[in-house]
Amino acid sequence: MNTMMMLAAADLGSDMGMMVMLWGKAIGWALAGGIGMGLGLVVSLKIFTLLTREVDEWAEVKKNNLGMSIILSAVILGTSLVIMMSMH
């Protein structure tokens, strides 16, 4: 009976170790995805700003320009969808 309890305890320890390893892997991938998404959004907004040199988008947003706010949100959402699909 004592041997069975020792085997059960050893099995529980290996299951716990496997679970911790899988959680660590999931958290690592979540961090990598978050960093990739953040960098992708920054790059896409910089490119959009360079392509529209005549307009200062962020000054227009600060002036409560609803049209420019909608355009920037569409750029952010579109980039997010593309990055999400490439990670999926």
Secondary structure, 3 states (H helix, E strand, C coil): CHHHHHHHHHHHHHHHHHHHHHHHHHHHHHHHHHHHHHHHHHHHHHHHHHHCCCCCHHHHHHCCCHHHHHHHHHHHHHHHHHHHHHHC
